[in-house]
Structures are given as structure tokens and as C-alpha cells.
């Protein structure tokens, strides 16, 4: 992730589509991480 380039986009609000896409990607990664963690523990997420 390129944080220095991302922060101005968040502040300006000009690249809202890219920021929204990033947030979706992050939330998907969190969900996938929780599922993987749940599977490793042997319990459904």
C-alpha cells in the first residue's frame, strides 16, 4: 500500500472511488482473515 499517495486522496476527496475500493478490499481482507483464523481453531467463523 502506498500511504503517502493515499492520504492526500483521503483529504481532498477527489479520488473517492479509489478510496472506497481500498476500504472494500480492507474489509474483505479482514473477513477472510477471520474465516482463516476460525478454520485454524477448528470452529466456524
KEVOMAR-895876 format. One record per atom (N, C-alpha, C): x, y negated, z; residue number from 1; residue in three letters; atom name. Coordinates in Angstrom, 3 decimals. Atoms other than C-alpha are relative to their C-alpha. Layout:
<recs>
<rec u="X" v="Y" w="Z" n="NUM" res="ALA" atom="CA"/>
...
</recs>
This chain:
<recs>
<rec u="0.834" v="1.205" w="0.000" n="1" res="UNK" atom="N"/>
<rec u="0.000" v="0.000" w="0.000" n="1" res="UNK" atom="CA"/>
<rec u="0.871" v="-1.258" w="0.000" n="1" res="UNK" atom="C"/>
<rec u="-0.777" v="1.231" w="0.109" n="2" res="UNK" atom="N"/>
<rec u="1.204" v="-3.482" w="-0.850" n="2" res="UNK" atom="CA"/>
<rec u="-0.665" v="-1.082" w="0.839" n="2" res="UNK" atom="C"/>
<rec u="0.653" v="0.929" w="-0.931" n="3" res="UNK" atom="N"/>
<rec u="0.218" v="-5.519" w="2.206" n="3" res="UNK" atom="CA"/>
<rec u="0.217" v="-1.474" w="-0.354" n="3" res="UNK" atom="C"/>
<rec u="-0.201" v="1.428" w="0.297" n="4" res="UNK" atom="N"/>
<rec u="1.851" v="-8.838" w="1.219" n="4" res="UNK" atom="CA"/>
<rec u="-0.887" v="-0.496" w="-1.130" n="4" res="UNK" atom="C"/>
<rec u="0.843" v="0.404" w="1.131" n="5" res="UNK" atom="N"/>
<rec u="-0.136" v="-8.883" w="-2.019" n="5" res="UNK" atom="CA"/>
<rec u="-1.471" v="0.098" w="0.366" n="5" res="UNK" atom="C"/>
<rec u="1.393" v="-0.262" w="-0.358" n="6" res="UNK" atom="N"/>
<rec u="-3.308" v="-7.662" w="-0.367" n="6" res="UNK" atom="CA"/>
<rec u="-0.577" v="-1.088" w="0.895" n="6" res="UNK" atom="C"/>
<rec u="0.490" v="0.996" w="-0.955" n="7" res="UNK" atom="N"/>
<rec u="-3.570" v="-10.230" w="2.425" n="7" res="UNK" atom="CA"/>
<rec u="-0.502" v="-1.276" w="-0.666" n="7" res="UNK" atom="C"/>
<rec u="0.532" v="1.188" w="0.665" n="8" res="UNK" atom="N"/>
<rec u="-3.884" v="-13.273" w="0.137" n="8" res="UNK" atom="CA"/>
<rec u="-1.330" v="0.281" w="-0.693" n="8" res="UNK" atom="C"/>
<rec u="1.256" v="-0.359" w="0.656" n="9" res="UNK" atom="N"/>
<rec u="-6.624" v="-11.425" w="-1.756" n="9" res="UNK" atom="CA"/>
<rec u="-1.135" v="-0.003" w="1.015" n="9" res="UNK" atom="C"/>
<rec u="1.021" v="-0.004" w="-1.051" n="10" res="UNK" atom="N"/>
<rec u="-8.495" v="-10.918" w="1.507" n="10" res="UNK" atom="CA"/>
<rec u="-0.373" v="-1.422" w="0.401" n="10" res="UNK" atom="C"/>
<rec u="0.233" v="1.385" w="-0.431" n="11" res="UNK" atom="N"/>
<rec u="-8.094" v="-14.586" w="2.430" n="11" res="UNK" atom="CA"/>
<rec u="-0.751" v="-0.777" w="-1.074" n="11" res="UNK" atom="C"/>
<rec u="0.600" v="0.771" w="1.090" n="12" res="UNK" atom="N"/>
<rec u="-9.009" v="-16.013" w="-0.982" n="12" res="UNK" atom="CA"/>
<rec u="-1.378" v="0.527" w="-0.370" n="12" res="UNK" atom="C"/>
<rec u="1.268" v="-0.599" w="0.379" n="13" res="UNK" atom="N"/>
<rec u="-11.843" v="-13.579" w="-1.623" n="13" res="UNK" atom="CA"/>
<rec u="-0.171" v="0.055" w="-1.511" n="13" res="UNK" atom="C"/>
<rec u="0.090" v="-0.011" w="1.459" n="14" res="UNK" atom="N"/>
<rec u="-11.013" v="-13.710" w="-5.327" n="14" res="UNK" atom="CA"/>
<rec u="0.006" v="1.424" w="-0.540" n="14" res="UNK" atom="C"/>
<rec u="-0.152" v="-1.375" w="0.479" n="15" res="UNK" atom="N"/>
<rec u="-10.228" v="-10.020" w="-5.614" n="15" res="UNK" atom="CA"/>
<rec u="-0.890" v="0.920" w="0.836" n="15" res="UNK" atom="C"/>
<rec u="0.903" v="-0.736" w="-0.892" n="16" res="UNK" atom="N"/>
<rec u="-13.270" v="-8.782" w="-3.723" n="16" res="UNK" atom="CA"/>
<rec u="-0.204" v="1.442" w="-0.433" n="16" res="UNK" atom="C"/>
<rec u="0.212" v="-1.360" w="0.495" n="17" res="UNK" atom="N"/>
<rec u="-13.748" v="-5.745" w="-5.944" n="17" res="UNK" atom="CA"/>
<rec u="1.144" v="0.913" w="0.420" n="17" res="UNK" atom="C"/>
<rec u="-1.161" v="-0.813" w="-0.362" n="18" res="UNK" atom="N"/>
<rec u="-10.206" v="-4.514" w="-5.282" n="18" res="UNK" atom="CA"/>
<rec u="0.029" v="0.247" w="1.501" n="18" res="UNK" atom="C"/>
<rec u="0.011" v="-0.151" w="-1.454" n="19" res="UNK" atom="N"/>
<rec u="-10.527" v="-5.148" w="-1.552" n="19" res="UNK" atom="CA"/>
<rec u="-1.067" v="1.007" w="0.412" n="19" res="UNK" atom="C"/>
<rec u="1.092" v="-0.926" w="-0.321" n="20" res="UNK" atom="N"/>
<rec u="-13.862" v="-3.328" w="-1.443" n="20" res="UNK" atom="CA"/>
<rec u="0.400" v="1.428" w="-0.349" n="20" res="UNK" atom="C"/>
<rec u="-0.455" v="-1.324" w="0.426" n="21" res="UNK" atom="N"/>
<rec u="-12.334" v="-0.420" w="-3.369" n="21" res="UNK" atom="CA"/>
<rec u="0.996" v="0.557" w="1.006" n="21" res="UNK" atom="C"/>
<rec u="-0.994" v="-0.428" w="-0.981" n="22" res="UNK" atom="N"/>
<rec u="-9.465" v="-0.305" w="-0.896" n="22" res="UNK" atom="CA"/>
<rec u="-0.681" v="0.461" w="1.288" n="22" res="UNK" atom="C"/>
<rec u="0.714" v="-0.359" w="-1.232" n="23" res="UNK" atom="N"/>
<rec u="-11.866" v="-0.244" w="2.060" n="23" res="UNK" atom="CA"/>
<rec u="-0.697" v="1.345" w="-0.168" n="23" res="UNK" atom="C"/>
<rec u="0.651" v="-1.288" w="0.266" n="24" res="UNK" atom="N"/>
<rec u="-13.788" v="2.624" w="0.444" n="24" res="UNK" atom="CA"/>
<rec u="1.032" v="1.114" w="0.048" n="24" res="UNK" atom="C"/>
<rec u="-1.070" v="-1.005" w="-0.013" n="25" res="UNK" atom="N"/>
<rec u="-10.524" v="4.502" w="-0.125" n="25" res="UNK" atom="CA"/>
<rec u="0.442" v="0.298" w="1.430" n="25" res="UNK" atom="C"/>
<rec u="-0.440" v="-0.180" w="-1.391" n="26" res="UNK" atom="N"/>
<rec u="-9.513" v="3.941" w="3.506" n="26" res="UNK" atom="CA"/>
<rec u="-1.031" v="0.808" w="0.783" n="26" res="UNK" atom="C"/>
<rec u="1.032" v="-0.715" w="-0.750" n="27" res="UNK" atom="N"/>
<rec u="-12.854" v="5.124" w="4.884" n="27" res="UNK" atom="CA"/>
<rec u="-0.083" v="1.451" w="-0.457" n="27" res="UNK" atom="C"/>
<rec u="-0.003" v="-1.375" w="0.502" n="28" res="UNK" atom="N"/>
<rec u="-12.753" v="8.193" w="2.629" n="28" res="UNK" atom="CA"/>
<rec u="1.175" v="0.771" w="0.601" n="28" res="UNK" atom="C"/>
<rec u="-1.187" v="-0.644" w="-0.571" n="29" res="UNK" atom="N"/>
<rec u="-9.231" v="8.945" w="3.884" n="29" res="UNK" atom="CA"/>
<rec u="-0.251" v="0.358" w="1.462" n="29" res="UNK" atom="C"/>
<rec u="0.301" v="-0.263" w="-1.411" n="30" res="UNK" atom="N"/>
<rec u="-10.471" v="8.692" w="7.476" n="30" res="UNK" atom="CA"/>
<rec u="-0.924" v="1.206" w="0.118" n="30" res="UNK" atom="C"/>
<rec u="0.944" v="-1.125" w="-0.031" n="31" res="UNK" atom="N"/>
<rec u="-13.366" v="11.079" w="6.776" n="31" res="UNK" atom="CA"/>
<rec u="0.730" v="1.300" w="-0.314" n="31" res="UNK" atom="C"/>
<rec u="-0.753" v="-1.204" w="0.382" n="32" res="UNK" atom="N"/>
<rec u="-11.063" v="13.566" w="5.039" n="32" res="UNK" atom="CA"/>
<rec u="0.926" v="0.421" w="1.135" n="32" res="UNK" atom="C"/>
<rec u="-0.888" v="-0.303" w="-1.121" n="33" res="UNK" atom="N"/>
<rec u="-8.608" v="13.306" w="7.922" n="33" res="UNK" atom="CA"/>
<rec u="-0.739" v="0.659" w="1.151" n="33" res="UNK" atom="C"/>
<rec u="0.798" v="-0.584" w="-1.087" n="34" res="UNK" atom="N"/>
<rec u="-11.348" v="14.040" w="10.447" n="34" res="UNK" atom="CA"/>
<rec u="-0.404" v="1.431" w="-0.335" n="34" res="UNK" atom="C"/>
<rec u="0.400" v="-1.349" w="0.417" n="35" res="UNK" atom="N"/>
<rec u="-12.520" v="17.054" w="8.432" n="35" res="UNK" atom="CA"/>
<rec u="1.184" v="0.954" w="0.133" n="35" res="UNK" atom="C"/>
<rec u="-1.194" v="-0.853" w="-0.074" n="36" res="UNK" atom="N"/>
<rec u="-8.964" v="18.418" w="8.166" n="36" res="UNK" atom="CA"/>
<rec u="0.345" v="0.290" w="1.457" n="36" res="UNK" atom="C"/>
<rec u="-0.294" v="-0.190" w="-1.421" n="37" res="UNK" atom="N"/>
<rec u="-8.398" v="17.871" w="11.881" n="37" res="UNK" atom="CA"/>
<rec u="-0.989" v="0.992" w="0.612" n="37" res="UNK" atom="C"/>
<rec u="1.025" v="-0.907" w="-0.515" n="38" res="UNK" atom="N"/>
<rec u="-11.678" v="19.639" w="12.647" n="38" res="UNK" atom="CA"/>
<rec u="0.252" v="1.433" w="-0.442" n="38" res="UNK" atom="C"/>
<rec u="-0.274" v="-1.342" w="0.505" n="39" res="UNK" atom="N"/>
<rec u="-10.745" v="22.600" w="10.451" n="39" res="UNK" atom="CA"/>
<rec u="1.206" v="0.597" w="0.713" n="39" res="UNK" atom="C"/>
<rec u="-1.196" v="-0.500" w="-0.685" n="40" res="UNK" atom="N"/>
<rec u="-7.339" v="22.873" w="12.116" n="40" res="UNK" atom="CA"/>
<rec u="-0.346" v="0.453" w="1.410" n="40" res="UNK" atom="C"/>
<rec u="0.400" v="-0.371" w="-1.363" n="41" res="UNK" atom="N"/>
<rec u="-9.033" v="23.002" w="15.520" n="41" res="UNK" atom="CA"/>
<rec u="-0.965" v="1.182" w="-0.013" n="41" res="UNK" atom="C"/>
<rec u="0.913" v="-1.136" w="0.116" n="42" res="UNK" atom="N"/>
<rec u="-11.404" v="25.652" w="14.203" n="42" res="UNK" atom="CA"/>
<rec u="-1.435" v="-0.375" w="0.290" n="42" res="UNK" atom="C"/>
<rec u="1.371" v="0.428" w="-0.233" n="43" res="UNK" atom="N"/>
<rec u="-14.522" v="23.537" w="14.745" n="43" res="UNK" atom="CA"/>
<rec u="-0.451" v="-0.870" w="-1.166" n="43" res="UNK" atom="C"/>
<rec u="0.499" v="0.837" w="1.084" n="44" res="UNK" atom="N"/>
<rec u="-16.731" v="21.957" w="12.076" n="44" res="UNK" atom="CA"/>
<rec u="-0.015" v="-1.468" w="0.403" n="44" res="UNK" atom="C"/>
<rec u="-0.101" v="1.439" w="-0.287" n="45" res="UNK" atom="N"/>
<rec u="-16.357" v="18.170" w="11.820" n="45" res="UNK" atom="CA"/>
<rec u="-1.362" v="-0.569" w="0.402" n="45" res="UNK" atom="C"/>
</recs>
